[in-house]
Amino acid sequence: MIIAIDGPAAAGKGTLARRLAAEFGFAYLDTGALYRAVGLTLLKRGIDPADTTAAEDASANLDLSLFDDPELRAEATGGAASKVAAMPRVRANLLDFQKNFAANPPGGKKGAVLDGRDIGTVVCPDADLKLFVTASAEVRAERRRLEMEGRGQAADFDAILADVRARDERDMGRKDAPLKPAEDALLLDTSNLDIDAVFLRAANLVKDRLTPQ
């Protein structure tokens, strides 16, 4: 079984995807981490994330050890990831990795949960369940602020909100695989819901798919 979860930054899709994978014993892939790893590679090398040639090279030679780097979740890395994700060749280089994960879940798992920006539309268009998780920009910015302060980092709400909106614009406006719900995706707006409520709704949808008709 393949579950595709898409949505903008800080909507809660990663938390939901991890909980669903744990609940049903499925493999989990945070596809955003792939783009973050590419972005972080460039930042560590002192290269502008807008450098297409360097980004393409980094995506073709992905350093998976960066998945354990604390800087992978930094705000600067997220911004870099959004820039490299708009590059067609970078997306092409990472697409096969994602498709293979979904088709052949590691560890002999009987299913896979992937979250990102184009899972239901490009990576897994035939997924058994597609969810589009969203929330208002203001709510997502506040979540980011609390997250950063929880890590002991200084956080300015207005700056974070501006970054969230800029990232949304890049993700939705790019020519290659823009962020948008798949036509058959189910919308989950988390603006006024806590993660437990969102999880229960999503888990029931998964159970419906798993139950023989």
N, C-alpha and C positions, 0 to 999 in steps of 0.2 A: 504494500500500500504506500502511495506517495501523497504527502500532504504539502501543499505549496502555500506559504504565508508571505504575503507582500505588504508593503506599507512604507510610509515616510519615516525619517529618523525620529527616535524617541516615542514612537506610537505604542510600544509595548510588544512588538511582534517577536523579538528575541526571547523575552521572558516566557511568552506564551509557547513558543516553539520548543524551548527546552523542557517545559513542564509536560507538554503533550508527548514528547519523545520519551521522557522518563515514565510517564503513566502507562504508555502502551508498549514499551520496550522497543522503540524504533531508534534508528540511528539519527543523529542530528548534525546538520551543517549550517553554520552561520556564514552564508555566502558573502556577506558584507566584510567578514574578516579577510577574505581573499583580496578584496580591493584595498582594505586597510593595510594589508601586508605589502602590497605594491606601493601604496602611498608612503608607508613608513620606510621602505627601502630607499626611496628617493630622498626623504627628509634626512635620514641617517647619512646619506652620501652628500648632503648639502646641495641637492639638485632641485630646481623648481619643479613641483608636481605637474606643471603645465607643459613640461618638456616631453613631447610625444614619443620621441625616439627612446629616451631613457625609460619611460613608463612601459613601452612595449617590450623592451629588453627585460625589465624587472618582472613583468607578467609571464614572459616566456621561460624565465628561470626563477620561479617562485621559491622564496626562502620560507619553508613551512615552520622553521624554528621561531619565526617572528610571532607565531600564534601565542607563544608563551611570554612575549615581551610586554611588560607593564605599559609601555608607551603605545601599544596597539589601540588602547581605548581612550587615548588622549584626544582632546578636542581638535588639536592641530592635525592629528592623523585622520580624523573623520573628515575634515575639510579637504585634505589631500586625496582621500579616497573618493570623494565626490567628484573631484576634478579628473582623476584618471579613469573613473568609471564612465565618463562621457566619451572616451576614446574607443572607436570601433575595434581596433586591433587588440587592445587590452581585453575587451569583453570577449572577443573571439578566442583569445588564448586561454581564458579562464572557463569558457563555456563547456569544453569537453570534460574538465575536472568535475564540474557540477553535475553534468548529465550522467557520468559514470558512477558518481556517488549515489545518485537516485536509483539508477538501474541495478546497481550492485552494492547495496548497503553493507558497510564493513561490519565485521564481527558476526556475520551470519544472521543479522537482524532481518525480521520479516517486513520491515517497512522503513521509510525514511521521511524525516521532516526537514524541509529546507526553508529558510527565511531569507528574504532579500527585497529587491525592487522589481525583478522581472521573472520570478519563478513560475508563476501561473501563465504568463504570456509568452515566454521564450524558452526558459530552461526546461520546464515540465508542463507543456501545454495540455498533456493528457493526464494530469494528476487526478487522483481519486477525489480529493477535496481541495478546494482553493478558497483561501480566506484573504481578505484585504483588511488589514488592521490600521485604523487611522485615529486621529485626535486633532483638536484645534492646534494651531501653531503656538498659541499662548500656553496651553496646557503642556505641550511638549517641551517648550522652553523652560517652564517652571520645573518639570521633571529633571531636565538637564542641570538646572541650577542646583537643585537639591542633591543630585548625584555628585556634582563637582564639589560642593561644600562637604559632602559626606567623605570625600577623599582628601579633605583638607586643602582644597584649591580655592582661590579667589574666584568669585562668580558674579558677573554683572548681567542682570536679567535682560536689559535692553540689547546688550551686545549679543547675548545668546539667541534672543528672539530674531535679531537681524540675520544671524548665521543660519538659523533654522529655515527662515524664509528664503535665503539665498540658496541653501542646499536643495530645498524643495524645487525652486525655479530651475536649477541645473538638472536635477533628476527628472523632472517632468518635461523639460524643454529639449533634452538631448535628442538628436535624430535617431540614434541607435538604441533600441529597447528602452523607451522612456517609461518612467514610473506611471503606471495606471492600472486600475483593476482589470483582471481578465473578465470577459463578458459573462462567464458563469461563476465568478467569484462571489462569495457571500461577504457582505460588509459588516465589520465589527468596529463601531465607534467607541473608543475607550475614554472619551473626554470626561464622562461622568460615571465611569465604572471602575471598580478596583480590580486588581489582577485575578482575584479569586472568582469574581462574577464572570469575567471574560473567559477564564479557563473552563468554568462549568459549561458555559454555552458552547465553547469549541469542542470540549470533550464529548458532549452529547451528540454533536454533529459527526464526530469520528465514529462513535458507537453505532450511529445510524448507518454509516457506510460499511461497518464491519459486520452488521447483522444481515444474514442471508434474507433476501426478499422472497 
